[in-house]
């Protein structure tokens, strides 16, 4: 691991804007850190050495001319491989897009750039963001920086590991069912899934369009807020982006936990639901909030577990259609034409280009949308989705924030969840935020018990708030962050 | 083999019509639309952006103008405009369909439940029910010809048309004659062109027709038999529409005799049209029909039409061609034939009405004649519409006034129109300045008439003997002598006076 001092985005940007450090220095240091760690972690699939240095020089020139280089001046940011950048190749962790270069930047990338952030490289992920361990990646497995025998979580495992390992102060990922929050919890960083519609999806390669949101991985809540402020807001290229003022995400300052009603759904903490270390950590956080005068409210969310099955109808249905464009006709992988006809060419291209998990979900999605099954599966799932949303609406009448563990367990071993069903259950606490379109954040709160080798792994706490209430969510999370004072220094 | 005799045989046809809307940009992105006149000749794959090519990460954004054009057509067809409609994905794989799905409207179309009246060739008024009119995007095209005309081994994809806004209008099966389907199609084309939503160039595929055809036969034994429905795809000429229906009218009876197949679930099939052999050709049976797995497109928000928007569009709705036609005949005394032509182009119709309004003296028939004869001839030569000649309603009215006062000869009309085309001056000013006004010098006219009679003794004699047709020759002579500066009517009167005392 790197020994370079770790900074936050805010620190870096302030230093660069104030002329105390140059962007070139920051990028050189970052590239050195990536060179030192990436071989063992494999967080980055591609690193933009030249492009990043070039951008850094432009930022330094701006500073020299007395211009403001932006609120993220010189901040290197890792970009998940399913978010389009003009640098490098946009592959979504899939053979089918190997070598594919996007002619455009995602809106979020444009907005990051406009504030002086520097895309530093593309981070590995589960193929088309389908997975919870980043093991479904065509370009190698990502390792958890706290314990390299463990997964980093997924699907944004590369982004989480890049921040958790200290290679970069920030990275962006996408969250369809927990793909930011769960890996953030596994890697000991802050991971924010904004409200659906808060951040433009233009340039995010769609998985489940009604569920996908882009969000940041950072070391602090302050940084997560800063990135969200920069990335969020209405984008006319995404009809589903909300016309909500982005200043709404600025955290309520100095939130006093004493005035807060923190809801703890009993389904998140019921006996046997979580690993003992995780449960103990949640109990500890709850006790601390109470000791600070926070009001703990017991909440009932009976549909919690129903979320997974609902999700595994809606997300694959949308994915089966979203991924239809990968047909080998216009770009990407195409099977060799053996003259057996168009249908065969499609079938072989997709069978050879997609990995098994993607194929499984495309088949599942195709099935639930088929005539004769649509009503029983897809339509029913949409009805349940409505009920889950209603359940949250009711819950937020009696509390400000929902709190629980991000994941029932800490980072598991590589290959530790060989069957799809057990992998799907990783998202039990996170997926409903996507289904209901509300916002959620995971922050590191403690460590699990040391294993035989003395290694420990971070535990993440999950906070959720009503749609477009990022301000409240981030305010409470920042207050809690102060109390928890998690040390993200990697061992040894 | 069915050999029962058929007592009556009735054709039943419903029609689906695809209209390419001529918005400037495509249905879901800002790239130019090939159905707009400015972009219709764009080289292959030049009207393509990341959204059209379905590059990873792209999203559709609805074109409001296309929705408004559809509402306009819907209103003109007497449809209800849905206050809430949405976009659905129709999923299937084909190389001309970049996303692997077409964005369409499945269960909540923008327009529904309308009707359209046609006047059949037999003079009857028929009501054709409109089930729905929904908006979708067109596909690209597959071809095998390279630019320049050489042939390519394999298939070429041209995405220029991909994403063009397409309005699909579906009628009830209210047709029982091929001729009525054609009349409907032609009337709908006039309407859509009048509304300015399409150029309606059939060869370019701006309007494509898909009739659903079957037969209802009453047999000698009293049974009533319905043949399975056949959908004929993509007809882009009225000749093909008529041909396909007529061919099916015969073919379905033969098929029923051979197979005995009747209408029922799973018995619909799809045919194409062979324009050279003039026959329909089987494309696929229902058994291998697609399951399109329609579902709401999560990338787009529903279309909500509020009162303000609806009224804004309704306010743009002009008096429609059919109503204008009736009014031209009933109020202006125009011939049906002329009224038909006048409403084919909205600009022409408006020029006509403005000219009529300027004069306001009942000279509508004369105006129509001027527009449809001399002006049309001139427009034809210039390759433009009459309303695009650059002649204003005031100028048209001016020409008519000169004619009515016998101050402008027939032969001078063309010359005056030519001058008016490039000028803002009034008809009178130009005619005066260019010496086009009729000479009213009676003695000069008298001399020319005498000259003509002297030079054409035989013709003069014939006229004296009552053969009035012979006078033309004398009139021609005078016209020639005058260099066209006299009015034929007064020449004729002058000659007649001399010869028939």
Interface residues (C-beta under 8 A of the other chain):
Chain A: X83 X84 X90 X92 X97 X100 X102 X103 X104 X106 X201 X202 X203 X204 X205 X206 X208 X209 X210 X236 X237 X238 X239 X240 X317 X318 X320 X321 X323 X324 X325 X326 X327 X329 X330 X331 X342 X343 X346 X366 X369 X370 X371 X374 X378
Chain B: X50 X53 X54 X55 X56 X57 X58 X59 X60 X61 X62 X89 X91 X93 X95 X98 X99 X100 X101 X157 X291 X293 X294 X295 X298 X299 X300 X301
